Amino acid sequence: MSLRPPRLRSLPLASLLAMALLLCLAGGPAVRASLEGAVEARVVPLDLAVTYTAMHPLHGGTIVEIFGDGTAVRTARRRGDLQASIRQTEVDEGALLGLVELLVEVQAWEQRVPERAPVPDEGRASLLVEVGGREAGFWEWYNDMGEHDRLLRVSERMTELAPR
């Protein structure tokens, strides 16, 4: 089995935020329709890609990518490590469908946390859902994920599906 490379993008933060806002506004309804259709039909779209990112440039973190073909890739980097560890696993159709159901339940296409200035050393965790040629997702401040209970639930499910 060959490993998929992690899909890391190196763009300025302001550009990423502007693109994310546009993508969420443009792709949200289409992503919602695709995910709800998948749940109704009980079939995971092969072009589905779900990416959870909680990677801090200084402190490290995790990126988990799960694809509609059942491939799951987990990239982890500990604080101080120059190299990330990458592990690829397979996820069965039932578990994939459970993830899609959770994405629909938490309305993964909808950004709910308002923009604000970060407190010192604060980071964001984000979720990006790609399906049907469209992208949507949301982010939360990492320290507040438990309070909102959306991204935390999705990240826990994804890390269960793609263990270390």
Biotite code that builds the C-alpha atoms (Angstrom):
import biotite.structure as struc

atoms = struc.array([
    struc.Atom([0.000, 0.000, 0.000], chain_id="A", res_id=1, res_name="MET", atom_name="CA", element="C"),
    struc.Atom([1.471, 3.375, -0.973], chain_id="A", res_id=2, res_name="SER", atom_name="CA", element="C"),
    struc.Atom([0.998, 6.326, 1.332], chain_id="A", res_id=3, res_name="LEU", atom_name="CA", element="C"),
    struc.Atom([-0.923, 9.365, 0.193], chain_id="A", res_id=4, res_name="ARG", atom_name="CA", element="C"),
    struc.Atom([1.063, 12.525, 0.894], chain_id="A", res_id=5, res_name="PRO", atom_name="CA", element="C"),
    struc.Atom([-0.594, 14.944, 3.324], chain_id="A", res_id=6, res_name="PRO", atom_name="CA", element="C"),
    struc.Atom([-2.315, 17.835, 1.593], chain_id="A", res_id=7, res_name="ARG", atom_name="CA", element="C"),
    struc.Atom([-0.631, 20.731, 3.331], chain_id="A", res_id=8, res_name="LEU", atom_name="CA", element="C"),
    struc.Atom([-1.082, 24.148, 1.830], chain_id="A", res_id=9, res_name="ARG", atom_name="CA", element="C"),
    struc.Atom([1.350, 26.994, 2.405], chain_id="A", res_id=10, res_name="SER", atom_name="CA", element="C"),
    struc.Atom([-0.584, 30.225, 1.969], chain_id="A", res_id=11, res_name="LEU", atom_name="CA", element="C"),
    struc.Atom([-0.679, 33.366, 4.122], chain_id="A", res_id=12, res_name="PRO", atom_name="CA", element="C"),
    struc.Atom([-3.238, 33.136, 6.917], chain_id="A", res_id=13, res_name="LEU", atom_name="CA", element="C"),
    struc.Atom([-5.308, 36.058, 5.609], chain_id="A", res_id=14, res_name="ALA", atom_name="CA", element="C"),
    struc.Atom([-5.570, 34.381, 2.194], chain_id="A", res_id=15, res_name="SER", atom_name="CA", element="C"),
    struc.Atom([-6.589, 31.085, 3.758], chain_id="A", res_id=16, res_name="LEU", atom_name="CA", element="C"),
    struc.Atom([-9.271, 32.758, 5.852], chain_id="A", res_id=17, res_name="LEU", atom_name="CA", element="C"),
    struc.Atom([-10.681, 34.678, 2.893], chain_id="A", res_id=18, res_name="ALA", atom_name="CA", element="C"),
    struc.Atom([-10.701, 31.552, 0.725], chain_id="A", res_id=19, res_name="MET", atom_name="CA", element="C"),
    struc.Atom([-12.302, 29.512, 3.496], chain_id="A", res_id=20, res_name="ALA", atom_name="CA", element="C"),
    struc.Atom([-15.076, 32.068, 3.905], chain_id="A", res_id=21, res_name="LEU", atom_name="CA", element="C"),
    struc.Atom([-15.773, 32.129, 0.170], chain_id="A", res_id=22, res_name="LEU", atom_name="CA", element="C"),
    struc.Atom([-15.678, 28.351, -0.067], chain_id="A", res_id=23, res_name="LEU", atom_name="CA", element="C"),
    struc.Atom([-18.014, 27.946, 2.871], chain_id="A", res_id=24, res_name="CYS", atom_name="CA", element="C"),
    struc.Atom([-20.482, 30.424, 1.436], chain_id="A", res_id=25, res_name="LEU", atom_name="CA", element="C"),
    struc.Atom([-20.318, 28.969, -2.071], chain_id="A", res_id=26, res_name="ALA", atom_name="CA", element="C"),
    struc.Atom([-19.985, 25.298, -1.258], chain_id="A", res_id=27, res_name="GLY", atom_name="CA", element="C"),
    struc.Atom([-22.129, 24.930, 1.845], chain_id="A", res_id=28, res_name="GLY", atom_name="CA", element="C"),
    struc.Atom([-25.482, 24.156, 0.191], chain_id="A", res_id=29, res_name="PRO", atom_name="CA", element="C"),
    struc.Atom([-23.923, 21.743, -2.317], chain_id="A", res_id=30, res_name="ALA", atom_name="CA", element="C"),
    struc.Atom([-21.917, 19.934, 0.366], chain_id="A", res_id=31, res_name="VAL", atom_name="CA", element="C"),
    struc.Atom([-25.006, 19.735, 2.568], chain_id="A", res_id=32, res_name="ARG", atom_name="CA", element="C"),
    struc.Atom([-27.057, 18.236, -0.281], chain_id="A", res_id=33, res_name="ALA", atom_name="CA", element="C"),
    struc.Atom([-24.327, 15.690, -1.087], chain_id="A", res_id=34, res_name="SER", atom_name="CA", element="C"),
    struc.Atom([-23.922, 14.589, 2.531], chain_id="A", res_id=35, res_name="LEU", atom_name="CA", element="C"),
    struc.Atom([-27.650, 14.381, 3.203], chain_id="A", res_id=36, res_name="GLU", atom_name="CA", element="C"),
    struc.Atom([-28.107, 12.446, -0.059], chain_id="A", res_id=37, res_name="GLY", atom_name="CA", element="C"),
    struc.Atom([-25.364, 10.018, 0.980], chain_id="A", res_id=38, res_name="ALA", atom_name="CA", element="C"),
    struc.Atom([-27.044, 9.392, 4.337], chain_id="A", res_id=39, res_name="VAL", atom_name="CA", element="C"),
    struc.Atom([-30.420, 8.860, 2.684], chain_id="A", res_id=40, res_name="GLU", atom_name="CA", element="C"),
    struc.Atom([-28.998, 6.491, 0.035], chain_id="A", res_id=41, res_name="ALA", atom_name="CA", element="C"),
    struc.Atom([-26.699, 4.804, 2.615], chain_id="A", res_id=42, res_name="ARG", atom_name="CA", element="C"),
    struc.Atom([-23.771, 5.170, 0.174], chain_id="A", res_id=43, res_name="VAL", atom_name="CA", element="C"),
    struc.Atom([-20.551, 7.098, 0.798], chain_id="A", res_id=44, res_name="VAL", atom_name="CA", element="C"),
    struc.Atom([-19.481, 9.205, -2.207], chain_id="A", res_id=45, res_name="PRO", atom_name="CA", element="C"),
    struc.Atom([-16.129, 8.026, -3.583], chain_id="A", res_id=46, res_name="LEU", atom_name="CA", element="C"),
    struc.Atom([-14.995, 11.630, -4.071], chain_id="A", res_id=47, res_name="ASP", atom_name="CA", element="C"),
    struc.Atom([-15.540, 12.474, -0.387], chain_id="A", res_id=48, res_name="LEU", atom_name="CA", element="C"),
    struc.Atom([-12.534, 13.924, 1.455], chain_id="A", res_id=49, res_name="ALA", atom_name="CA", element="C"),
    struc.Atom([-12.804, 15.007, 5.092], chain_id="A", res_id=50, res_name="VAL", atom_name="CA", element="C"),
    struc.Atom([-9.795, 16.761, 6.623], chain_id="A", res_id=51, res_name="THR", atom_name="CA", element="C"),
    struc.Atom([-9.420, 17.643, 10.296], chain_id="A", res_id=52, res_name="TYR", atom_name="CA", element="C"),
    struc.Atom([-6.481, 19.936, 11.012], chain_id="A", res_id=53, res_name="THR", atom_name="CA", element="C"),
    struc.Atom([-5.115, 20.866, 14.434], chain_id="A", res_id=54, res_name="ALA", atom_name="CA", element="C"),
    struc.Atom([-1.494, 21.596, 13.560], chain_id="A", res_id=55, res_name="MET", atom_name="CA", element="C"),
    struc.Atom([0.353, 24.437, 15.254], chain_id="A", res_id=56, res_name="HIS", atom_name="CA", element="C"),
    struc.Atom([3.612, 25.564, 13.643], chain_id="A", res_id=57, res_name="PRO", atom_name="CA", element="C"),
    struc.Atom([5.458, 25.521, 16.981], chain_id="A", res_id=58, res_name="LEU", atom_name="CA", element="C"),
    struc.Atom([3.608, 22.965, 19.070], chain_id="A", res_id=59, res_name="HIS", atom_name="CA", element="C"),
    struc.Atom([2.868, 20.356, 16.418], chain_id="A", res_id=60, res_name="GLY", atom_name="CA", element="C"),
    struc.Atom([-0.438, 18.558, 16.221], chain_id="A", res_id=61, res_name="GLY", atom_name="CA", element="C"),
    struc.Atom([-2.489, 16.290, 14.016], chain_id="A", res_id=62, res_name="THR", atom_name="CA", element="C"),
    struc.Atom([-4.010, 16.221, 10.559], chain_id="A", res_id=63, res_name="ILE", atom_name="CA", element="C"),
    struc.Atom([-6.479, 13.431, 9.791], chain_id="A", res_id=64, res_name="VAL", atom_name="CA", element="C"),
    struc.Atom([-7.759, 12.874, 6.260], chain_id="A", res_id=65, res_name="GLU", atom_name="CA", element="C"),
    struc.Atom([-10.486, 10.349, 5.475], chain_id="A", res_id=66, res_name="ILE", atom_name="CA", element="C"),
    struc.Atom([-11.513, 9.599, 1.907], chain_id="A", res_id=67, res_name="PHE", atom_name="CA", element="C"),
    struc.Atom([-14.631, 8.059, 0.401], chain_id="A", res_id=68, res_name="GLY", atom_name="CA", element="C"),
    struc.Atom([-12.627, 5.090, -0.899], chain_id="A", res_id=69, res_name="ASP", atom_name="CA", element="C"),
    struc.Atom([-11.915, 4.069, 2.702], chain_id="A", res_id=70, res_name="GLY", atom_name="CA", element="C"),
    struc.Atom([-8.391, 5.452, 2.951], chain_id="A", res_id=71, res_name="THR", atom_name="CA", element="C"),
    struc.Atom([-7.490, 7.269, 6.162], chain_id="A", res_id=72, res_name="ALA", atom_name="CA", element="C"),
    struc.Atom([-4.233, 9.163, 6.631], chain_id="A", res_id=73, res_name="VAL", atom_name="CA", element="C"),
    struc.Atom([-3.048, 10.532, 9.968], chain_id="A", res_id=74, res_name="ARG", atom_name="CA", element="C"),
    struc.Atom([-0.151, 12.973, 10.078], chain_id="A", res_id=75, res_name="THR", atom_name="CA", element="C"),
    struc.Atom([1.213, 13.822, 13.509], chain_id="A", res_id=76, res_name="ALA", atom_name="CA", element="C"),
    struc.Atom([4.087, 15.998, 14.625], chain_id="A", res_id=77, res_name="ARG", atom_name="CA", element="C"),
    struc.Atom([5.192, 16.475, 18.198], chain_id="A", res_id=78, res_name="ARG", atom_name="CA", element="C"),
    struc.Atom([6.585, 19.721, 19.533], chain_id="A", res_id=79, res_name="ARG", atom_name="CA", element="C"),
    struc.Atom([10.205, 20.057, 18.496], chain_id="A", res_id=80, res_name="GLY", atom_name="CA", element="C"),
    struc.Atom([10.071, 17.302, 15.884], chain_id="A", res_id=81, res_name="ASP", atom_name="CA", element="C"),
    struc.Atom([11.217, 18.295, 12.424], chain_id="A", res_id=82, res_name="LEU", atom_name="CA", element="C"),
    struc.Atom([9.577, 15.322, 10.740], chain_id="A", res_id=83, res_name="GLN", atom_name="CA", element="C"),
    struc.Atom([5.936, 14.328, 10.959], chain_id="A", res_id=84, res_name="ALA", atom_name="CA", element="C"),
    struc.Atom([4.880, 10.721, 11.250], chain_id="A", res_id=85, res_name="SER", atom_name="CA", element="C"),
    struc.Atom([2.383, 9.563, 8.633], chain_id="A", res_id=86, res_name="ILE", atom_name="CA", element="C"),
    struc.Atom([0.201, 6.489, 9.026], chain_id="A", res_id=87, res_name="ARG", atom_name="CA", element="C"),
    struc.Atom([-2.308, 5.206, 6.502], chain_id="A", res_id=88, res_name="GLN", atom_name="CA", element="C"),
    struc.Atom([-5.127, 2.805, 7.354], chain_id="A", res_id=89, res_name="THR", atom_name="CA", element="C"),
    struc.Atom([-8.359, 1.570, 5.826], chain_id="A", res_id=90, res_name="GLU", atom_name="CA", element="C"),
    struc.Atom([-11.843, 2.391, 7.107], chain_id="A", res_id=91, res_name="VAL", atom_name="CA", element="C"),
    struc.Atom([-14.838, 0.151, 6.421], chain_id="A", res_id=92, res_name="ASP", atom_name="CA", element="C"),
    struc.Atom([-17.988, 1.398, 4.683], chain_id="A", res_id=93, res_name="GLU", atom_name="CA", element="C"),
    struc.Atom([-20.106, 1.325, 7.856], chain_id="A", res_id=94, res_name="GLY", atom_name="CA", element="C"),
    struc.Atom([-17.652, 3.509, 9.764], chain_id="A", res_id=95, res_name="ALA", atom_name="CA", element="C"),
    struc.Atom([-17.439, 5.918, 6.815], chain_id="A", res_id=96, res_name="LEU", atom_name="CA", element="C"),
    struc.Atom([-21.206, 6.192, 6.704], chain_id="A", res_id=97, res_name="LEU", atom_name="CA", element="C"),
    struc.Atom([-21.224, 6.855, 10.457], chain_id="A", res_id=98, res_name="GLY", atom_name="CA", element="C"),
    struc.Atom([-18.794, 9.726, 9.895], chain_id="A", res_id=99, res_name="LEU", atom_name="CA", element="C"),
    struc.Atom([-21.006, 11.159, 7.141], chain_id="A", res_id=100, res_name="VAL", atom_name="CA", element="C"),
    struc.Atom([-24.029, 10.926, 9.459], chain_id="A", res_id=101, res_name="GLU", atom_name="CA", element="C"),
    struc.Atom([-22.094, 12.814, 12.138], chain_id="A", res_id=102, res_name="LEU", atom_name="CA", element="C"),
    struc.Atom([-21.103, 15.501, 9.605], chain_id="A", res_id=103, res_name="LEU", atom_name="CA", element="C"),
    struc.Atom([-24.783, 15.981, 8.780], chain_id="A", res_id=104, res_name="VAL", atom_name="CA", element="C"),
    struc.Atom([-25.749, 16.014, 12.465], chain_id="A", res_id=105, res_name="GLU", atom_name="CA", element="C"),
    struc.Atom([-23.235, 18.765, 13.338], chain_id="A", res_id=106, res_name="VAL", atom_name="CA", element="C"),
    struc.Atom([-23.932, 20.646, 10.086], chain_id="A", res_id=107, res_name="GLN", atom_name="CA", element="C"),
    struc.Atom([-20.271, 20.562, 9.081], chain_id="A", res_id=108, res_name="ALA", atom_name="CA", element="C"),
    struc.Atom([-20.857, 23.071, 6.279], chain_id="A", res_id=109, res_name="TRP", atom_name="CA", element="C"),
    struc.Atom([-21.803, 25.864, 8.712], chain_id="A", res_id=110, res_name="GLU", atom_name="CA", element="C"),
    struc.Atom([-19.344, 28.236, 10.438], chain_id="A", res_id=111, res_name="GLN", atom_name="CA", element="C"),
    struc.Atom([-20.783, 29.272, 13.798], chain_id="A", res_id=112, res_name="ARG", atom_name="CA", element="C"),
    struc.Atom([-17.857, 30.702, 15.742], chain_id="A", res_id=113, res_name="VAL", atom_name="CA", element="C"),
    struc.Atom([-17.452, 34.435, 15.031], chain_id="A", res_id=114, res_name="PRO", atom_name="CA", element="C"),
    struc.Atom([-14.140, 35.940, 14.036], chain_id="A", res_id=115, res_name="GLU", atom_name="CA", element="C"),
    struc.Atom([-12.115, 37.592, 16.804], chain_id="A", res_id=116, res_name="ARG", atom_name="CA", element="C"),
    struc.Atom([-8.513, 38.325, 17.620], chain_id="A", res_id=117, res_name="ALA", atom_name="CA", element="C"),
    struc.Atom([-6.734, 35.304, 19.088], chain_id="A", res_id=118, res_name="PRO", atom_name="CA", element="C"),
    struc.Atom([-5.333, 35.340, 22.581], chain_id="A", res_id=119, res_name="VAL", atom_name="CA", element="C"),
    struc.Atom([-1.542, 34.830, 22.730], chain_id="A", res_id=120, res_name="PRO", atom_name="CA", element="C"),
    struc.Atom([-0.443, 31.387, 21.503], chain_id="A", res_id=121, res_name="ASP", atom_name="CA", element="C"),
    struc.Atom([-4.013, 30.384, 20.614], chain_id="A", res_id=122, res_name="GLU", atom_name="CA", element="C"),
    struc.Atom([-4.675, 28.250, 17.569], chain_id="A", res_id=123, res_name="GLY", atom_name="CA", element="C"),
    struc.Atom([-7.583, 27.034, 15.510], chain_id="A", res_id=124, res_name="ARG", atom_name="CA", element="C"),
    struc.Atom([-8.674, 23.573, 14.598], chain_id="A", res_id=125, res_name="ALA", atom_name="CA", element="C"),
    struc.Atom([-10.594, 23.171, 11.368], chain_id="A", res_id=126, res_name="SER", atom_name="CA", element="C"),
    struc.Atom([-12.622, 20.737, 9.343], chain_id="A", res_id=127, res_name="LEU", atom_name="CA", element="C"),
    struc.Atom([-12.821, 20.749, 5.566], chain_id="A", res_id=128, res_name="LEU", atom_name="CA", element="C"),
    struc.Atom([-15.328, 18.583, 3.692], chain_id="A", res_id=129, res_name="VAL", atom_name="CA", element="C"),
    struc.Atom([-14.879, 18.122, -0.053], chain_id="A", res_id=130, res_name="GLU", atom_name="CA", element="C"),
    struc.Atom([-17.505, 16.309, -2.106], chain_id="A", res_id=131, res_name="VAL", atom_name="CA", element="C"),
    struc.Atom([-19.002, 16.717, -5.552], chain_id="A", res_id=132, res_name="GLY", atom_name="CA", element="C"),
    struc.Atom([-16.371, 19.252, -6.532], chain_id="A", res_id=133, res_name="GLY", atom_name="CA", element="C"),
    struc.Atom([-17.356, 21.595, -3.680], chain_id="A", res_id=134, res_name="ARG", atom_name="CA", element="C"),
    struc.Atom([-15.764, 22.430, -0.344], chain_id="A", res_id=135, res_name="GLU", atom_name="CA", element="C"),
    struc.Atom([-17.217, 23.601, 2.952], chain_id="A", res_id=136, res_name="ALA", atom_name="CA", element="C"),
    struc.Atom([-16.260, 23.393, 6.571], chain_id="A", res_id=137, res_name="GLY", atom_name="CA", element="C"),
    struc.Atom([-15.758, 25.258, 9.781], chain_id="A", res_id=138, res_name="PHE", atom_name="CA", element="C"),
    struc.Atom([-13.169, 26.096, 12.411], chain_id="A", res_id=139, res_name="TRP", atom_name="CA", element="C"),
    struc.Atom([-13.132, 26.580, 16.168], chain_id="A", res_id=140, res_name="GLU", atom_name="CA", element="C"),
    struc.Atom([-10.567, 27.940, 18.575], chain_id="A", res_id=141, res_name="TRP", atom_name="CA", element="C"),
    struc.Atom([-8.738, 24.881, 19.844], chain_id="A", res_id=142, res_name="TYR", atom_name="CA", element="C"),
    struc.Atom([-9.217, 25.824, 23.501], chain_id="A", res_id=143, res_name="ASN", atom_name="CA", element="C"),
    struc.Atom([-13.001, 26.211, 23.011], chain_id="A", res_id=144, res_name="ASP", atom_name="CA", element="C"),
    struc.Atom([-13.711, 22.954, 21.153], chain_id="A", res_id=145, res_name="MET", atom_name="CA", element="C"),
    struc.Atom([-15.221, 21.261, 24.202], chain_id="A", res_id=146, res_name="GLY", atom_name="CA", element="C"),
    struc.Atom([-17.585, 24.173, 24.750], chain_id="A", res_id=147, res_name="GLU", atom_name="CA", element="C"),
    struc.Atom([-19.032, 23.996, 21.229], chain_id="A", res_id=148, res_name="HIS", atom_name="CA", element="C"),
    struc.Atom([-19.002, 20.173, 21.009], chain_id="A", res_id=149, res_name="ASP", atom_name="CA", element="C"),
    struc.Atom([-19.111, 20.062, 17.199], chain_id="A", res_id=150, res_name="ARG", atom_name="CA", element="C"),
    struc.Atom([-15.541, 19.885, 16.007], chain_id="A", res_id=151, res_name="LEU", atom_name="CA", element="C"),
    struc.Atom([-14.518, 17.912, 19.076], chain_id="A", res_id=152, res_name="LEU", atom_name="CA", element="C"),
    struc.Atom([-17.038, 15.162, 18.255], chain_id="A", res_id=153, res_name="ARG", atom_name="CA", element="C"),
    struc.Atom([-15.892, 15.001, 14.638], chain_id="A", res_id=154, res_name="VAL", atom_name="CA", element="C"),
    struc.Atom([-12.194, 15.033, 15.542], chain_id="A", res_id=155, res_name="SER", atom_name="CA", element="C"),
    struc.Atom([-12.682, 12.244, 18.096], chain_id="A", res_id=156, res_name="GLU", atom_name="CA", element="C"),
    struc.Atom([-14.499, 10.096, 15.522], chain_id="A", res_id=157, res_name="ARG", atom_name="CA", element="C"),
    struc.Atom([-11.866, 10.739, 12.866], chain_id="A", res_id=158, res_name="MET", atom_name="CA", element="C"),
    struc.Atom([-8.957, 9.958, 15.196], chain_id="A", res_id=159, res_name="THR", atom_name="CA", element="C"),
    struc.Atom([-10.694, 6.710, 16.198], chain_id="A", res_id=160, res_name="GLU", atom_name="CA", element="C"),
    struc.Atom([-10.923, 5.768, 12.522], chain_id="A", res_id=161, res_name="LEU", atom_name="CA", element="C"),
    struc.Atom([-7.275, 6.708, 11.886], chain_id="A", res_id=162, res_name="ALA", atom_name="CA", element="C"),
    struc.Atom([-5.373, 5.666, 15.039], chain_id="A", res_id=163, res_name="PRO", atom_name="CA", element="C"),
    struc.Atom([-1.713, 6.468, 15.631], chain_id="A", res_id=164, res_name="ARG", atom_name="CA", element="C"),
])
